[in-house]
Amino acid sequence: MNTNGPTVRGIALAILSALAMVGCTVGPDFVPPKSVTPDVFERTQTAQAPSKPVEADFNPDWWTLFDDPVLNTLEQRLAGANLDVAAASARLRQSRAEQRVAGAAALPTLGGAASYNRERGSENGILSLLGVTPSQSQPQSASGSAPLGVSAMPGSKGSPAYDLYQAGFDASWELDIWGRVRRSVEATGALSDASFEDRNAILLSARAELARDYIALRDTQSLLEIAKQNLDIARDSVKLTRIRVREGVTTDLDVANASAQMETIESLIPTLESQRDTTVNAIGVLLGEEPGALREMLAASREVPTLPERIPIGFPSELAERRPDIKRAEAQLHAATASIGMAKADFYPRISLNGSAGFQSLQLSSLASWASGQFVVGPSITFPIFEGGRLKGTLQLREAQQQEAAIMYKRTVLEAWREVDDALLVYDAEQRRHERLASVVTLNQRALGIAQQRYKAGALDYLDVLNVQKQLLDAQSKLEQSKATAAENLITLCKALGGGWESTYARGVAAR
């Protein structure tokens, strides 16, 4: 026992010394980059439109600004029904699993095994060194208590077959002295965060697409109502011209012109109806529904939602925290930085602690006895000597990838601010255009009333009436489309501000 004491203590001291060295992590530590905050939000002070963006707490559920209960219901269903979001959530769970796999490398591995073998050694092999030869007859009997493969059966030659029972455990632990495993866990954690932001970006895009499709549907329904109203006017005009022909006041030319105008307006209706139905199908796909499943829910015509008077857009310092693409770019930069440490750690030796313990016996009955025990324990070290430039090349590759990730982060931030600035500009401009178009419609309605009265009095040619009616229809269509465009610009602004995803939901999916 005394002779074994120093050996065990020596192994323990070696382990403690190695553990004391753990904590040295090579490679650069990640420092979150600082992004600039341009004075883009100053445009809120110069906005002239009725619906004004203001610096106030941003509402992530931005679609509620439209105060449309149908849209609210659709958006509430989206996160759990959209297939693209579901696929992104599955990828998020995959990244979480990969992070767990990487973390397992920092822990010891322990495995158990048991076996039974019926064996016979080769007479011409290594057993011949023990005195067993093909021509030699052994005086002892292989009763099971004799040494392995030495004794033969009475009257036989060579080594007999025997039973071998084994059971035990193997353990191994690579000491993460240089932080290679820690950097690997750091990198996979950052990539998992990037996957989380990917899911958020997809959800944000899906919400914006759903809102745009909904606005497009209401726009199409409104245009359809306008066309039907103008069709009624055109039909009345045809009746009027026919009466005037019978009275001898005008000719069939006016009837032909009025009928052509009526047919032109009526030709718009099938196209608008098909656009309405295909838009309903597009909304259904976003919610994972079959074509026509939402037809009843969306059949009733509704106007394009009106714009709110105030649009809370948050504060400039919060943009980088809300936009998933910026946070994803930061996570990718983090992963690229951690991968440099992994590449540098490969230049250093790897030290592992290995051990095995178990039992071995020629008889099952004695397998569990203390005399059948055996063990092996000790450290091992491996280190690179010649890699043909592979390690240096890998390090250069990781450093170049980190530089690219830093550039892409800067580009993402710059693009984000450009999108916000553009969205603020077009949102204000379209509203001012809408005001001018509303004046045009009012003037055209007045002009049509005057033209119809003068035509009835015989003071105006019917062709002039048709021109005024065409101008009114065109102005009404442009006004309705401008209203929809302004609503879509609000959606674009809210998307640029990074609203529309729920961190609690996404992290809950990741945990499952």
Beta strands, then each sheet from edge to edge (+ up, - down):
strand 1: 52-54
strand 2: 109-119
strand 3: 162-175
strand 4: 310-312
strand 5: 350-361
strand 6: 373-382
sheet 1: 1+ 4+
sheet 2: 2+ 3- 5+ 6-
end
